[in-house]
Amino acid sequence: MNIRNIIKKPIVTEKATILKEKGKNKYTFVVDRSANKFQIKQAVETLFKVKVKKVHTANYVGKSIRRGKSVGYKSDWKKAIVKVDEGQEIQIVDEV
């Protein structure tokens, strides 16, 4: 699997910002559903040039959504919370 395909996008929410700023050095990403913890760790270390301590993952099931008469479905996704070493940080552009 290509390293650039493992990490899809960062998650910029209130909870993710608190994890990043409170000195916990944790960053959250949407990752490929088939990626394991070792692959995620390797991708973050290669792309962002940081040392990763731990990786936690969670799988989320997509929900059904409805727009008028039409019924759709949001896709399943996987979230990774990555903890980096003290003194290191990942520069993520926070879009508002």
C-alpha positions as a LaTeX table, in Angstrom:
\begin{tabular}{lrrr}
\hline
Residue & $x$ (\AA) & $y$ (\AA) & $z$ (\AA) \\
\hline
Met1 & 0.00 & 0.00 & 0.00 \\
Asn2 & 1.29 & 3.46 & $-0.89$ \\
Ile3 & 2.13 & 5.65 & 2.13 \\
Arg4 & 0.32 & 8.66 & 0.67 \\
Asn5 & $-2.91$ & 6.65 & 0.38 \\
Ile6 & $-2.94$ & 5.60 & 4.05 \\
Ile7 & $-3.58$ & 9.03 & 5.59 \\
Lys8 & $-6.52$ & 10.69 & 3.90 \\
Lys9 & $-7.05$ & 13.90 & 5.89 \\
Pro10 & $-6.64$ & 15.35 & 9.38 \\
Ile11 & $-9.64$ & 15.69 & 11.66 \\
Val12 & $-10.02$ & 19.26 & 12.90 \\
Thr13 & $-12.70$ & 19.24 & 15.58 \\
Glu14 & $-12.93$ & 20.74 & 19.04 \\
Lys15 & $-11.97$ & 17.46 & 20.71 \\
Ala16 & $-9.02$ & 16.90 & 18.34 \\
Thr17 & $-7.77$ & 20.44 & 18.98 \\
Ile18 & $-7.92$ & 19.91 & 22.74 \\
Leu19 & $-5.89$ & 16.69 & 22.43 \\
Lys20 & $-3.30$ & 18.55 & 20.40 \\
Glu21 & $-3.02$ & 21.67 & 22.58 \\
Lys22 & $-3.22$ & 20.33 & 26.14 \\
Gly23 & 0.30 & 18.93 & 25.99 \\
Lys24 & $-0.81$ & 15.43 & 25.05 \\
Asn25 & 0.76 & 15.61 & 21.57 \\
Lys26 & $-2.07$ & 13.61 & 19.97 \\
Tyr27 & $-3.22$ & 14.14 & 16.39 \\
Thr28 & $-6.26$ & 12.61 & 14.70 \\
Phe29 & $-6.53$ & 11.50 & 11.08 \\
Val30 & $-8.99$ & 9.78 & 8.78 \\
Val31 & $-7.09$ & 6.78 & 7.44 \\
Asp32 & $-7.63$ & 3.98 & 4.96 \\
Arg33 & $-9.89$ & 1.26 & 6.38 \\
Ser34 & $-7.50$ & $-1.54$ & 5.49 \\
Ala35 & $-4.43$ & 0.09 & 7.11 \\
Asn36 & $-3.09$ & $-1.40$ & 10.34 \\
Lys37 & $-1.35$ & 0.42 & 13.21 \\
Phe38 & 2.15 & $-0.33$ & 11.95 \\
Gln39 & 1.38 & 1.07 & 8.48 \\
Ile40 & $-0.20$ & 4.20 & 10.00 \\
Lys41 & 2.84 & 4.74 & 12.24 \\
Gln42 & 5.21 & 4.33 & 9.30 \\
Ala43 & 3.19 & 6.74 & 7.13 \\
Val44 & 3.07 & 9.48 & 9.80 \\
Glu45 & 6.79 & 9.17 & 10.53 \\
Thr46 & 7.65 & 9.35 & 6.83 \\
Leu47 & 5.30 & 12.16 & 5.81 \\
Phe48 & 5.67 & 14.46 & 8.82 \\
Lys49 & 9.23 & 13.59 & 9.97 \\
Val50 & 8.24 & 12.91 & 13.61 \\
Lys51 & 8.72 & 9.97 & 15.99 \\
Val52 & 5.43 & 8.20 & 16.82 \\
Lys53 & 4.96 & 6.68 & 20.29 \\
Lys54 & 1.47 & 5.13 & 20.01 \\
Val55 & $-1.34$ & 4.68 & 17.53 \\
His56 & $-4.96$ & 4.10 & 18.50 \\
Thr57 & $-7.55$ & 3.24 & 15.86 \\
Ala58 & $-11.34$ & 3.15 & 15.73 \\
Asn59 & $-13.68$ & 1.90 & 13.02 \\
Tyr60 & $-16.89$ & 3.81 & 12.38 \\
Val61 & $-19.95$ & 2.46 & 10.60 \\
Gly62 & $-21.56$ & 4.78 & 8.07 \\
Lys63 & $-25.06$ & 6.03 & 8.76 \\
Ser64 & $-28.05$ & 6.09 & 6.47 \\
Ile65 & $-29.12$ & 9.59 & 5.51 \\
Arg66 & $-32.28$ & 10.90 & 3.94 \\
Arg67 & $-32.80$ & 13.92 & 1.70 \\
Gly68 & $-36.49$ & 14.17 & 0.95 \\
Lys69 & $-37.60$ & 10.98 & $-0.79$ \\
Ser70 & $-34.07$ & 9.82 & $-1.50$ \\
Val71 & $-32.29$ & 7.55 & 0.93 \\
Gly72 & $-28.51$ & 7.43 & 0.89 \\
Tyr73 & $-25.68$ & 6.04 & 2.92 \\
Lys74 & $-22.50$ & 7.57 & 4.34 \\
Ser75 & $-19.47$ & 5.37 & 3.87 \\
Asp76 & $-17.66$ & 3.55 & 6.66 \\
Trp77 & $-14.41$ & 5.13 & 7.86 \\
Lys78 & $-11.49$ & 4.61 & 10.20 \\
Lys79 & $-9.98$ & 7.12 & 12.62 \\
Ala80 & $-6.42$ & 7.03 & 13.97 \\
Ile81 & $-5.20$ & 8.95 & 17.02 \\
Val82 & $-1.43$ & 9.28 & 16.83 \\
Lys83 & 0.74 & 10.27 & 19.80 \\
Val84 & 4.14 & 11.79 & 18.96 \\
Asp85 & 7.23 & 12.24 & 21.15 \\
Glu86 & 7.58 & 15.21 & 23.48 \\
Gly87 & 8.86 & 18.35 & 21.79 \\
Gln88 & 7.72 & 17.30 & 18.32 \\
Glu89 & 4.64 & 18.54 & 16.52 \\
Ile90 & 2.85 & 18.15 & 13.23 \\
Gln91 & 1.99 & 21.32 & 11.32 \\
Ile92 & $-1.66$ & 20.97 & 10.30 \\
Val93 & $-3.44$ & 23.87 & 8.64 \\
Asp94 & $-6.67$ & 24.52 & 10.54 \\
Glu95 & $-9.35$ & 25.46 & 8.05 \\
Val96 & $-12.31$ & 27.40 & 9.34 \\
\hline
\end{tabular}
